């Protein structure tokens, strides 16, 4: 769905720029989380960090569904 929306709604001349930002903001948090988790676990405990991380993920994933503009996105299925 994401790639289809990009190719439909982003001008062709900007697709690589949008893709670069998508990749950057998708992958930069991974090493930050990997580096910070041991320190947070040492301070707050492993269970607290795991439960908090799971809670943040569970709340963050459905947030886009609350945005009416994303729920109503139109994709041209005729190939035009």
MOPAC internal coordinates of N, CA, C and O (Angstrom, degrees):
PM7 1SCF
backbone

  N    0.0000 0     0.00 0     0.00 0    0    0    0
  C    1.4461 1     0.00 0     0.00 0    1    0    0
  C    1.5249 1   110.35 1     0.00 0    2    1    0
  O    1.2310 1   120.49 1   138.21 1    3    2    1
  N    1.3496 1   116.68 1   -41.79 1    3    2    1
  C    1.4632 1   120.36 1  -177.58 1    5    3    2
  C    1.5270 1   110.79 1   -61.78 1    6    5    3
  O    1.2310 1   119.90 1   131.57 1    7    6    5
  N    1.3192 1   117.80 1   -48.43 1    7    6    5
  C    1.4610 1   120.64 1  -178.96 1    9    7    6
  C    1.5248 1   111.18 1   -65.34 1   10    9    7
  O    1.2310 1   120.17 1   141.70 1   11   10    9
  N    1.3110 1   117.28 1   -38.30 1   11   10    9
  C    1.4584 1   120.55 1   177.92 1   13   11   10
  C    1.5166 1   110.73 1   -63.40 1   14   13   11
  O    1.2310 1   120.35 1   135.89 1   15   14   13
  N    1.3275 1   116.94 1   -44.11 1   15   14   13
  C    1.4649 1   120.70 1   178.19 1   17   15   14
  C    1.5221 1   110.72 1   -63.41 1   18   17   15
  O    1.2310 1   120.29 1   137.99 1   19   18   17
  N    1.3204 1   117.04 1   -42.01 1   19   18   17
  C    1.4660 1   119.81 1   178.18 1   21   19   18
  C    1.5195 1   110.94 1   -60.19 1   22   21   19
  O    1.2310 1   120.53 1   130.15 1   23   22   21
  N    1.3115 1   116.60 1   -49.85 1   23   22   21
  C    1.4624 1   120.15 1  -176.73 1   25   23   22
  C    1.5162 1   112.50 1   -67.93 1   26   25   23
  O    1.2310 1   119.99 1   157.31 1   27   26   25
  N    1.3129 1   117.63 1   -22.69 1   27   26   25
  C    1.4599 1   121.51 1  -179.88 1   29   27   26
  C    1.5193 1   112.09 1   -87.11 1   30   29   27
  O    1.2310 1   120.20 1   140.31 1   31   30   29
  N    1.3261 1   117.21 1   -39.69 1   31   30   29
  C    1.4596 1   120.77 1  -169.85 1   33   31   30
  C    1.5251 1   115.29 1  -108.46 1   34   33   31
  O    1.2310 1   119.28 1   169.72 1   35   34   33
  N    1.3095 1   118.98 1   -10.28 1   35   34   33
  C    1.4632 1   121.75 1   179.55 1   37   35   34
  C    1.5228 1   107.76 1  -102.97 1   38   37   35
  O    1.2310 1   120.16 1   -49.89 1   39   38   37
  N    1.3363 1   117.29 1   130.11 1   39   38   37
  C    1.4651 1   119.00 1   177.68 1   41   39   38
  C    1.5356 1   110.87 1   -57.62 1   42   41   39
  O    1.2310 1   120.94 1   -35.85 1   43   42   41
  N    1.3196 1   115.80 1   144.15 1   43   42   41
  C    1.4667 1   120.54 1  -175.10 1   45   43   42
  C    1.5246 1   112.42 1   -56.10 1   46   45   43
  O    1.2310 1   120.01 1   143.40 1   47   46   45
  N    1.3217 1   117.59 1   -36.60 1   47   46   45
  C    1.4623 1   120.62 1  -178.49 1   49   47   46
  C    1.5261 1   112.62 1   -67.93 1   50   49   47
  O    1.2310 1   119.79 1   164.55 1   51   50   49
  N    1.3461 1   118.01 1   -15.45 1   51   50   49
  C    1.4612 1   121.61 1  -179.16 1   53   51   50
  C    1.5292 1   113.63 1  -107.55 1   54   53   51
  O    1.2310 1   119.96 1   179.19 1   55   54   53
  N    1.3318 1   117.68 1    -0.81 1   55   54   53
  C    1.4663 1   120.28 1  -176.14 1   57   55   54
  C    1.5252 1   112.70 1   -59.16 1   58   57   55
  O    1.2310 1   119.80 1   137.42 1   59   58   57
  N    1.3209 1   117.99 1   -42.58 1   59   58   57
  C    1.4679 1   119.08 1  -178.57 1   61   59   58
  C    1.5215 1   111.16 1   -67.92 1   62   61   59
  O    1.2310 1   120.14 1   144.14 1   63   62   61
  N    1.3250 1   117.34 1   -35.86 1   63   62   61
  C    1.4672 1   120.35 1   178.57 1   65   63   62
  C    1.5299 1   110.75 1   -67.12 1   66   65   63
  O    1.2310 1   120.64 1   135.73 1   67   66   65
  N    1.3274 1   116.38 1   -44.27 1   67   66   65
  C    1.4655 1   120.29 1   178.11 1   69   67   66
  C    1.5292 1   109.83 1   -64.27 1   70   69   67
  O    1.2310 1   120.18 1   138.75 1   71   70   69
  N    1.3152 1   117.26 1   -41.25 1   71   70   69
  C    1.4610 1   120.78 1   177.73 1   73   71   70
  C    1.5161 1   112.48 1   -62.71 1   74   73   71
  O    1.2310 1   120.32 1   141.16 1   75   74   73
  N    1.3332 1   116.99 1   -38.84 1   75   74   73
  C    1.4646 1   120.41 1   178.61 1   77   75   74
  C    1.5238 1   111.02 1   -64.93 1   78   77   75
  O    1.2310 1   120.47 1   137.15 1   79   78   77
  N    1.3182 1   116.71 1   -42.85 1   79   78   77
  C    1.4701 1   119.73 1   177.76 1   81   79   78
  C    1.5275 1   110.67 1   -65.40 1   82   81   79
  O    1.2310 1   120.45 1   140.42 1   83   82   81
  N    1.3104 1   116.75 1   -39.58 1   83   82   81
  C    1.4629 1   120.71 1   178.27 1   85   83   82
  C    1.5259 1   110.41 1   -60.41 1   86   85   83
  O    1.2310 1   120.30 1   131.21 1   87   86   85
  N    1.3190 1   117.03 1   -48.79 1   87   86   85
  C    1.4648 1   120.77 1   179.60 1   89   87   86
  C    1.5260 1   110.96 1   -62.49 1   90   89   87
  O    1.2310 1   120.35 1   134.78 1   91   90   89
  N    1.3246 1   116.93 1   -45.22 1   91   90   89
  C    1.4640 1   120.78 1  -178.15 1   93   91   90
  C    1.5194 1   111.12 1   -59.33 1   94   93   91
  O    1.2310 1   120.37 1   127.35 1   95   94   93
  N    1.3330 1   116.90 1   -52.65 1   95   94   93
  C    1.4684 1   120.23 1  -176.11 1   97   95   94
  C    1.5254 1   112.57 1   -75.71 1   98   97   95
  O    1.2310 1   119.71 1   167.65 1   99   98   97
  N    1.3264 1   118.16 1   -12.35 1   99   98   97
  C    1.4624 1   120.62 1   174.93 1  101   99   98
  C    1.5241 1   111.72 1   -83.61 1  102  101   99
  O    1.2310 1   120.50 1   145.59 1  103  102  101
  N    1.3361 1   116.65 1   -34.41 1  103  102  101
  C    1.4619 1   119.69 1  -171.79 1  105  103  102
  C    1.5229 1   115.09 1  -105.98 1  106  105  103
  O    1.2310 1   118.98 1   158.90 1  107  106  105
  N    1.3132 1   119.55 1   -21.10 1  107  106  105
  C    1.4711 1   121.04 1   179.18 1  109  107  106
  C    1.5279 1   112.51 1   -61.63 1  110  109  107
  O    1.2310 1   118.87 1   140.09 1  111  110  109
  N    1.3297 1   119.75 1   -39.91 1  111  110  109
  C    1.4718 1   118.28 1  -179.26 1  113  111  110
  C    1.5329 1   114.67 1   -65.44 1  114  113  111
  O    1.2310 1   119.64 1   160.08 1  115  114  113
  N    1.3188 1   118.30 1   -19.92 1  115  114  113
  C    1.4688 1   120.26 1  -176.57 1  117  115  114
  C    1.5290 1   111.81 1   -61.95 1  118  117  115
  O    1.2310 1   118.75 1   124.31 1  119  118  117
  N    1.3386 1   120.00 1   -55.69 1  119  118  117
  C    1.4665 1   117.83 1   179.49 1  121  119  118
  C    1.5231 1   112.91 1   -66.81 1  122  121  119
  O    1.2310 1   120.03 1   150.90 1  123  122  121
  N    1.3235 1   117.55 1   -29.10 1  123  122  121
  C    1.4692 1   119.67 1   176.74 1  125  123  122
  C    1.5255 1   109.41 1   -62.67 1  126  125  123
  O    1.2310 1   120.51 1   135.24 1  127  126  125
  N    1.3219 1   116.63 1   -44.76 1  127  126  125
  C    1.4592 1   120.42 1   177.34 1  129  127  126
  C    1.5149 1   112.45 1   -65.55 1  130  129  127
  O    1.2310 1   120.73 1   139.32 1  131  130  129
  N    1.3286 1   116.21 1   -40.68 1  131  130  129
  C    1.4619 1   119.68 1   179.90 1  133  131  130
  C    1.5258 1   111.66 1   -65.37 1  134  133  131
  O    1.2310 1   120.23 1   144.65 1  135  134  133
  N    1.3221 1   117.16 1   -35.35 1  135  134  133
  C    1.4654 1   120.18 1   179.96 1  137  135  134
  C    1.5231 1   112.50 1   -78.53 1  138  137  135
  O    1.2310 1   120.04 1   147.16 1  139  138  137
  N    1.3228 1   117.53 1   -32.84 1  139  138  137
  C    1.4632 1   119.79 1  -175.94 1  141  139  138
  C    1.5300 1   113.36 1   -86.52 1  142  141  139
  O    1.2310 1   119.78 1   156.24 1  143  142  141
  N    1.3161 1   118.02 1   -23.76 1  143  142  141
  C    1.4680 1   120.52 1  -176.09 1  145  143  142
  C    1.5289 1   114.15 1   -59.15 1  146  145  143
  O    1.2310 1   118.60 1   134.54 1  147  146  145
  N    1.3298 1   120.27 1   -45.46 1  147  146  145
  C    1.4721 1   118.29 1   179.35 1  149  147  146
  C    1.5322 1   113.07 1   -60.94 1  150  149  147
  O    1.2310 1   120.47 1   141.47 1  151  150  149
  N    1.3203 1   116.70 1   -38.53 1  151  150  149
  C    1.4634 1   119.85 1   179.17 1  153  151  150
  C    1.5274 1   111.29 1   -67.60 1  154  153  151
  O    1.2310 1   120.99 1   136.24 1  155  154  153
  N    1.3291 1   115.71 1   -43.76 1  155  154  153
  C    1.4610 1   119.44 1   178.45 1  157  155  154
  C    1.5268 1   111.11 1   -64.52 1  158  157  155
  O    1.2310 1   120.35 1   140.86 1  159  158  157
  N    1.3255 1   116.94 1   -39.14 1  159  158  157
  C    1.4672 1   120.35 1   178.91 1  161  159  158
  C    1.5216 1   111.11 1   -66.14 1  162  161  159
  O    1.2310 1   120.21 1   144.71 1  163  162  161
  N    1.3249 1   117.21 1   -35.29 1  163  162  161
  C    1.4670 1   120.23 1   178.43 1  165  163  162
  C    1.5231 1   111.09 1   -67.03 1  166  165  163
  O    1.2310 1   120.65 1   145.53 1  167  166  165
  N    1.3299 1   116.36 1   -34.47 1  167  166  165
  C    1.4670 1   120.42 1  -178.01 1  169  167  166
  C    1.5280 1   111.56 1   -83.38 1  170  169  167
  O    1.2310 1   120.30 1   132.80 1  171  170  169
  N    1.3286 1   117.03 1   -47.20 1  171  170  169
  C    1.4666 1   120.95 1  -171.63 1  173  171  170
  C    1.5289 1   114.25 1  -103.80 1  174  173  171
  O    1.2310 1   119.85 1   165.89 1  175  174  173
  N    1.3078 1   117.90 1   -14.11 1  175  174  173
  C    1.4573 1   121.38 1  -177.26 1  177  175  174
  C    1.5258 1   111.05 1   100.57 1  178  177  175
  O    1.2310 1   121.55 1   -32.16 1  179  178  177
  N    1.3051 1   114.63 1   147.84 1  179  178  177
  C    1.4658 1   120.64 1  -176.68 1  181  179  178
  C    1.5246 1   112.26 1   -62.71 1  182  181  179
  O    1.2310 1   120.47 1   135.33 1  183  182  181
  N    1.3139 1   116.71 1   -44.67 1  183  182  181
  C    1.4677 1   120.14 1  -177.54 1  185  183  182
  C    1.5216 1   111.08 1   -63.38 1  186  185  183
  O    1.2310 1   120.20 1   137.75 1  187  186  185
  N    1.3233 1   117.23 1   -42.25 1  187  186  185
  C    1.4675 1   120.22 1  -179.17 1  189  187  186
  C    1.5238 1   111.11 1   -63.48 1  190  189  187
  O    1.2310 1   120.46 1   138.61 1  191  190  189
  N    1.3255 1   116.73 1   -41.39 1  191  190  189
  C    1.4687 1   120.30 1   179.61 1  193  191  190
  C    1.5241 1   110.36 1   -67.53 1  194  193  191
  O    1.2310 1   120.02 1   138.16 1  195  194  193
  N    1.3218 1   117.56 1   -41.84 1  195  194  193
  C    1.4642 1   120.87 1  -179.94 1  197  195  194
  C    1.5260 1   111.51 1   -64.97 1  198  197  195
  O    1.2310 1   120.42 1   135.23 1  199  198  197
  N    1.3209 1   116.81 1   -44.77 1  199  198  197
  C    1.4686 1   120.63 1  -179.61 1  201  199  198
  C    1.5272 1   110.39 1   -66.70 1  202  201  199
  O    1.2310 1   120.27 1   138.05 1  203  202  201
  N    1.3267 1   117.09 1   -41.95 1  203  202  201
  C    1.4649 1   120.31 1   178.93 1  205  203  202
  C    1.5275 1   110.85 1   -64.12 1  206  205  203
  O    1.2310 1   120.50 1   135.84 1  207  206  205
  N    1.3268 1   116.65 1   -44.16 1  207  206  205
  C    1.4666 1   120.00 1   178.08 1  209  207  206
  C    1.5173 1   112.12 1   -61.27 1  210  209  207
  O    1.2310 1   120.64 1   137.04 1  211  210  209
  N    1.3191 1   116.38 1   -42.96 1  211  210  209
  C    1.4626 1   120.00 1   177.12 1  213  211  210
  C    1.5109 1   112.26 1   -64.65 1  214  213  211
  O    1.2310 1   120.78 1   140.62 1  215  214  213
  N    1.3330 1   116.12 1   -39.38 1  215  214  213
  C    1.4667 1   120.21 1   178.04 1  217  215  214
  C    1.5140 1   112.27 1   -64.86 1  218  217  215
  O    1.2310 1   120.87 1   136.84 1  219  218  217
  N    1.3327 1   115.94 1   -43.16 1  219  218  217
  C    1.4715 1   119.65 1   178.01 1  221  219  218
  C    1.5226 1   110.15 1   -61.72 1  222  221  219
  O    1.2310 1   120.08 1   135.80 1  223  222  221
  N    1.3179 1   117.46 1   -44.20 1  223  222  221
  C    1.4646 1   120.79 1   179.08 1  225  223  222
  C    1.5257 1   111.51 1   -64.07 1  226  225  223
  O    1.2310 1   120.37 1   137.24 1  227  226  225
  N    1.3307 1   116.90 1   -42.76 1  227  226  225
  C    1.4674 1   120.69 1  -179.09 1  229  227  226
  C    1.5181 1   111.94 1   -64.68 1  230  229  227
  O    1.2310 1   120.22 1   147.03 1  231  230  229
  N    1.3209 1   117.18 1   -32.97 1  231  230  229
  C    1.4634 1   120.70 1   178.65 1  233  231  230
  C    1.5268 1   110.69 1   -80.49 1  234  233  231
  O    1.2310 1   120.20 1   140.44 1  235  234  233
  N    1.3281 1   117.23 1   -39.56 1  235  234  233
  C    1.4653 1   120.67 1  -174.48 1  237  235  234
  C    1.5256 1   113.36 1   -71.69 1  238  237  235
  O    1.2310 1   119.99 1   145.80 1  239  238  237
  N    1.3222 1   117.62 1   -34.20 1  239  238  237
  C    1.4649 1   119.23 1  -175.08 1  241  239  238
  C    1.5251 1   114.08 1   -64.10 1  242  241  239
  O    1.2310 1   118.32 1   136.37 1  243  242  241
  N    1.3255 1   120.81 1   -43.63 1  243  242  241
  C    1.4634 1   118.78 1  -179.45 1  245  243  242
  C    1.5320 1   114.51 1   -83.62 1  246  245  243
  O    1.2310 1   119.46 1   176.49 1  247  246  245
  N    1.3371 1   118.64 1    -3.51 1  247  246  245
  C    1.4679 1   120.55 1  -177.71 1  249  247  246
  C    1.5322 1   112.33 1   -55.64 1  250  249  247
  O    1.2310 1   118.71 1   137.88 1  251  250  249
  N    1.3372 1   120.07 1   -42.12 1  251  250  249
  C    1.4715 1   118.20 1   178.55 1  253  251  250
  C    1.5284 1   113.64 1   -57.86 1  254  253  251
  O    1.2310 1   120.04 1   153.29 1  255  254  253
  N    1.3249 1   117.53 1   -26.71 1  255  254  253
  C    1.4656 1   120.02 1   179.00 1  257  255  254
  C    1.5238 1   112.15 1   -67.98 1  258  257  255
  O    1.2310 1   120.18 1   162.02 1  259  258  257
  N    1.3301 1   117.25 1   -17.98 1  259  258  257
  C    1.4595 1   121.11 1   178.34 1  261  259  258
  C    1.5235 1   112.26 1   -79.99 1  262  261  259
  O    1.2310 1   120.32 1   168.30 1  263  262  261
  N    1.3228 1   117.00 1   -11.70 1  263  262  261
  C    1.4604 1   121.20 1  -178.42 1  265  263  262
  C    1.5292 1   109.20 1   -89.27 1  266  265  263
  O    1.2310 1   120.33 1   -68.63 1  267  266  265
  N    1.3390 1   116.97 1   111.37 1  267  266  265
  C    1.4688 1   119.55 1  -177.83 1  269  267  266
  C    1.5262 1   113.24 1   -56.69 1  270  269  267
  O    1.2310 1   119.80 1   144.01 1  271  270  269
  N    1.3274 1   117.98 1   -35.99 1  271  270  269
  C    1.4621 1   119.79 1  -178.37 1  273  271  270
  C    1.5281 1   111.62 1   -63.95 1  274  273  271
  O    1.2310 1   119.83 1   148.48 1  275  274  273
  N    1.3186 1   117.92 1   -31.52 1  275  274  273
  C    1.4638 1   120.31 1   177.40 1  277  275  274
  C    1.5201 1   112.04 1   -79.94 1  278  277  275
  O    1.2310 1   120.24 1   146.58 1  279  278  277
  N    1.3099 1   117.14 1   -33.42 1  279  278  277
  C    1.4650 1   119.42 1   178.13 1  281  279  278
  C    1.5224 1   111.29 1   -68.11 1  282  281  279
  O    1.2310 1   120.27 1   150.44 1  283  282  281
  N    1.3287 1   117.09 1   -29.56 1  283  282  281
  C    1.4635 1   120.62 1  -176.12 1  285  283  282
  C    1.5233 1   113.04 1  -103.57 1  286  285  283
  O    1.2310 1   119.86 1  -163.42 1  287  286  285
  N    1.3168 1   117.87 1    16.58 1  287  286  285
  C    1.4614 1   119.59 1  -177.22 1  289  287  286
  C    1.5284 1   109.49 1   -59.85 1  290  289  287
  O    1.2310 1   121.45 1   -43.58 1  291  290  289
  N    1.2979 1   114.82 1   136.42 1  291  290  289
  C    1.4631 1   119.97 1  -177.57 1  293  291  290
  C    1.5190 1   109.61 1  -103.65 1  294  293  291
  O    1.2310 1   121.21 1   -49.66 1  295  294  293
  N    1.3082 1   115.29 1   130.34 1  295  294  293
  C    1.4541 1   122.61 1   177.74 1  297  295  294
  C    1.5209 1   106.98 1  -116.59 1  298  297  295
  O    1.2310 1   120.87 1   -53.34 1  299  298  297
  N    1.3266 1   115.94 1   126.66 1  299  298  297
  C    1.4529 1   120.71 1   178.44 1  301  299  298
  C    1.5274 1   108.78 1   -74.37 1  302  301  299
  O    1.2310 1   120.19 1   -66.54 1  303  302  301
  N    1.3067 1   117.25 1   113.46 1  303  302  301
  C    1.4662 1   121.67 1  -176.77 1  305  303  302
  C    1.5368 1   112.43 1   -94.78 1  306  305  303
  O    1.2310 1   120.13 1  -179.91 1  307  306  305
  N    1.3246 1   117.36 1     0.09 1  307  306  305
  C    1.4610 1   120.29 1  -177.77 1  309  307  306
  C    1.5199 1   112.76 1   -89.70 1  310  309  307
  O    1.2310 1   120.14 1   175.33 1  311  310  309
  N    1.3271 1   117.34 1    -4.67 1  311  310  309
  C    1.4539 1   120.19 1  -179.24 1  313  311  310
  C    1.5105 1   113.60 1    79.37 1  314  313  311
  O    1.2310 1   119.87 1  -169.86 1  315  314  313
  N    1.3261 1   117.85 1    10.14 1  315  314  313
  C    1.4724 1   120.86 1   179.91 1  317  315  314
  C    1.5042 1   111.21 1   -86.69 1  318  317  315
  O    1.2310 1   120.10 1   180.00 1  319  318  317

